[in-house]
Amino acid sequence: MFLAAEELNIKLENSVYVGDHQRDIEAGNAAKMITVTAEYGYIPLHEMPVNWQASYTIQQPMQLKQLFLS
């Protein structure tokens, strides 16, 4: 993430990290990115995505448009 932001000359805090695993959200939060939990991903039934502390949670990809292009 850091290398990509540097190569693209963008700030990570203006970037969005979408993930379907707790480590995705942890990585994005550690990088000070906006994080989105994708509940439609490969999340085992015993996982509790609500506890991952993402900035947002979505249930389908089109919700990204609603979040960031509205």
For each residue, the residues with C-beta under 8 A, 3 or more apart:
1: 4 5 12 15 17 27 28 31 33
2: 5 6 12 31
3: 6 7
4: 1 7 8
5: 1 2 8 9 10 11 12 15
6: 2 3 9
7: 3 4
8: 4 5
9: 5 6
10: 5 14 15
11: 5 14 15
12: 1 2 5 15 31 32 33
13: 32 33 34
14: 10 11
15: 1 5 10 11 12 33 34
16: 33 34 35 36 64 68
17: 1 24 25 27 28 31 33 34 35 36
18: 24 35 36 38 58 64
19: 23 24 25 27 28 35 36 37 38 41
20: 24 37 38 39 40 41 42 43
21: 24 25 41 42 43
22: 25 26 47 49 52
23: 19 26 27
24: 17 18 19 20 21 27 28 35
25: 17 19 21 22 28 29 35 37 52 53 54
26: 22 23 29 30 52
27: 1 17 19 23 24 30 31
28: 1 17 19 24 25 31 33 34 35 54
29: 25 26 32 33 35 53 54
30: 26 27
31: 1 2 12 17 27 28
32: 12 13 29
33: 1 12 13 15 16 17 28 29
34: 13 15 16 17 28 55 56
35: 16 17 18 19 24 25 28 29 53 54 55 56
36: 16 17 18 19 54 55 56 57 58 64 67
37: 19 20 25 49 52 54 56 57 58
38: 18 19 20 41 58 61
39: 20 43 49 57 58 59
40: 20 58 59 60 61
41: 19 20 21 38
42: 20 21
43: 20 21 39 47 49
44: 47
45:
46:
47: 22 43 44
48: 51 52
49: 22 37 39 43 52 54 57
50: 57
51: 48
52: 22 25 26 37 48 49
53: 25 29 35
54: 25 28 29 35 36 37 49 57
55: 34 35 36
56: 34 35 36 37 67
57: 36 37 39 49 50 54
58: 18 36 37 38 39 40 61 63 64 67
59: 39 40 63
60: 40 63
61: 38 40 58 64
62: 65 66
63: 58 59 60 66 67
64: 16 18 36 58 61 67 68
65: 62 68 69 70
66: 62 63 69 70
67: 36 56 58 63 64 70
68: 16 64 65
69: 65 66
70: 65 66 67
